[in-house]
Amino acid sequence: MKKTPAFPVEAWEWVWAPHDAHTYELVLEQIAENDIVLEFGAGDLRLSRQIAERAKWIYALEINRPLLERSSNALPANMQIIVGDAREAPFPENITVAVLLMRHCTHFSLYFDKLRAVSCQRLITNARWGMNVETINLIASRCSYQTLEIGWYACRCGNCGFKSGPPQVLTEQIADQVWELDSCPVCNNKSQQIKFNRKEVFTSSQGLPW
């Protein structure tokens, strides 16, 4: 029996699919009237149009031009479409918040770094936790995995996890907190493996491989 070729994990990042109304509402609750928004993978603009009703301005970034052409008639006056690859397209320098609904995101650290480079303040996303929508403070300070004694963490590379430690120090407050990290075992191991293999790789604006 012939096996169906596996669908590459990276390929999922190019596939647009609508989310449910509840997910969109969780995003919209975090948008203020003075926000200038960048939406990754805007697709048929269904969320972008709703954001335009709340925000000062929205940039809708989408790589699939035919998809946009089927849904870009009568755009709101405060919406601008950007057709391009988020890995390569320059981000507008006036954005205050970005929206990234992409459960199979494979370039999170690159997008994270590019947003911070243009002084974007917040990122609304489900890329790190999958089903849950979170708002990441991009300008907040971050700690390293080594300095975290115990607890949940979420890294700038896009990985999340729980660092085990002495059970006697685990309190209810610590169990409910998520520590923002600038590095974790996953991205450190990936970096070391790439150096060991001596392969040519793309890097983010902070020099980390992606």
Phi, psi and omega in degrees: 000128182283129181277143175284131181302140180294142179277117183304140180302320182298331184292334181298333182294339182265357182265119178267136176215137181291152175259172181282164184299324180297318178298316178298321180294323177298325177290310185299329179297338183264002182264127178258161186293340179260008181284144170247115195251143169243119176256123175282141175055057187292342175061235181271012174073014183296320177282322180303319180295323178289322177296321180301333179287343183248326188267166176289321182202150175221133171259122180257109184261123182212137182274337185271094183298315179301324178296319178293319183297334180279352186221017186255014177286145176051061180288149173300151183295337182257029179236136175233130179269136174240116177265117181172177179270122183298336178290330187247330183295135176292139179273142176303142186273000181251009184286144178254334182213145177239152178238123181228093175262095187203094184292336181252042183287127180248002180231036185302315183296326178295312179297319178304310182293321180294324178293317179294329180294333178258016175064029173294139188269325187222152175230118177263120190204158169242014187290330183274318186258355177087274184275332186272138175265128179235159173246115183265129174279105186286338184262001180285154177288154182230150180255172179262162179299325183295326182277349178278122182280314180197149174131177178285145177220156174223126188259157177294345178278350178106354181267149179230160178179187179234126177267119180284157181193194180300119183299334182290343180265354181280114178250170178297323179295317179294321181295333181268355184261144174244121181273133177272123183249154173263352176198156180210172181302327182294308183287328177293316179295321179297317180297316181295321181294321179294319178296321181295318181283342180057043178263150176285130181225159170280153178230155176279180181293343177264004178087004180273143181290152177214000000 
